[in-house]
């Protein structure tokens, strides 16, 4: 959370945005990659558990995986990762062009 809470010079000086002088964007990208790797492992384990007849845990991962059965909507892996990322870290997921 240190990366998301750090003041960013590019917010005050827009001409620095492309340079990323503090390396915040690069560090946050690395953190997201690690977080997505963890989520991929959790999703794969849950899918394997379901295939073996495991009991659903009733968490958000199960809700997303159940969406195909209930609504006929199947989320792709990148969509699932996006939903889980926004659920856990809403302060980190924003569009820079919305300002």
C-alpha positions as CSV (number, residue, x, y, z in Angstrom):
1,X,0.0,0.0,0.0
2,X,3.0,2.2,0.3
3,X,3.1,2.7,-3.5
4,X,-0.6,3.7,-3.7
5,X,-0.3,6.1,-0.9
6,X,2.9,7.8,-2.0
7,X,2.6,11.4,-3.4
8,X,3.2,11.3,-7.1
9,X,5.1,14.3,-8.6
10,X,3.4,13.5,-12.0
11,X,0.1,14.5,-10.4
12,X,1.4,18.0,-9.7
13,X,3.5,18.3,-12.9
14,X,1.6,16.5,-15.8
15,X,4.6,16.9,-18.1
16,X,6.4,14.3,-15.9
17,X,3.7,11.7,-16.3
18,X,5.5,9.8,-19.1
19,X,8.8,9.8,-17.3
20,X,7.5,8.3,-14.0
21,X,10.3,10.0,-12.0
22,X,9.7,8.2,-8.8
23,X,9.1,4.8,-10.4
24,X,5.7,4.5,-8.8
25,X,4.0,3.2,-12.0
26,X,6.7,0.6,-12.5
27,X,6.5,-0.6,-8.9
28,X,2.7,-0.8,-8.9
29,X,2.8,-2.8,-12.2
30,X,5.2,-5.3,-10.6
31,X,2.9,-5.5,-7.5
32,X,-0.1,-6.1,-9.8
33,X,1.7,-8.9,-11.6
34,X,2.6,-10.6,-8.3
35,X,-1.0,-10.2,-7.1
36,X,-2.4,-11.6,-10.4
37,X,0.0,-14.6,-10.1
38,X,-1.4,-15.3,-6.6
39,X,-5.0,-14.9,-7.8
40,X,-4.3,-17.2,-10.8
41,X,-3.1,-19.9,-8.4
42,X,-6.2,-19.4,-6.2
43,X,-8.5,-19.6,-9.2
44,X,-6.8,-22.7,-10.6
45,X,-7.0,-24.4,-7.2
46,X,-10.7,-23.6,-6.9
47,X,-11.4,-25.0,-10.4
48,X,-9.5,-28.2,-9.6
49,X,-11.3,-28.5,-6.3
50,X,-14.7,-28.2,-8.1
51,X,-13.7,-30.8,-10.7
52,X,-12.9,-33.2,-7.8
53,X,-16.3,-32.5,-6.2
54,X,-15.1,-30.1,-3.6
55,X,-17.5,-27.9,-1.6
56,X,-17.8,-24.3,-2.7
57,X,-16.5,-21.8,-0.1
58,X,-19.1,-19.2,-1.0
59,X,-16.6,-16.3,-1.6
60,X,-16.3,-14.0,-4.5
61,X,-14.2,-16.4,-6.6
62,X,-17.1,-18.9,-6.3
63,X,-19.6,-16.2,-7.3
64,X,-17.6,-15.5,-10.4
65,X,-17.2,-19.2,-11.3
66,X,-20.9,-19.8,-10.6
67,X,-22.0,-17.0,-13.0
68,X,-21.9,-19.4,-16.0
69,X,-24.3,-21.9,-14.4
70,X,-26.6,-19.2,-13.0
71,X,-26.6,-16.6,-15.7
72,X,-25.0,-18.2,-18.7
73,X,-22.2,-15.6,-18.4
74,X,-18.6,-17.0,-18.4
75,X,-15.9,-14.6,-17.5
76,X,-12.5,-14.9,-19.2
77,X,-9.5,-15.1,-17.0
78,X,-8.4,-11.5,-17.5
79,X,-12.0,-10.3,-16.6
80,X,-12.0,-12.5,-13.5
81,X,-8.6,-11.0,-12.4
82,X,-9.9,-7.5,-13.0
83,X,-13.0,-8.1,-10.9
84,X,-11.0,-9.6,-8.1
85,X,-8.4,-6.8,-8.2
86,X,-11.0,-4.1,-8.0
87,X,-12.7,-5.9,-5.2
88,X,-9.5,-6.1,-3.1
89,X,-7.8,-2.8,-4.1
90,X,-10.4,-0.3,-5.4
91,X,-8.0,2.6,-4.6
92,X,-5.4,1.3,-7.1
93,X,-7.7,0.7,-10.0
94,X,-8.5,4.0,-11.8
95,X,-8.1,5.4,-15.2
96,X,-5.5,8.2,-15.4
97,X,-7.5,9.9,-18.2
98,X,-10.6,10.4,-16.0
99,X,-9.1,13.5,-14.3
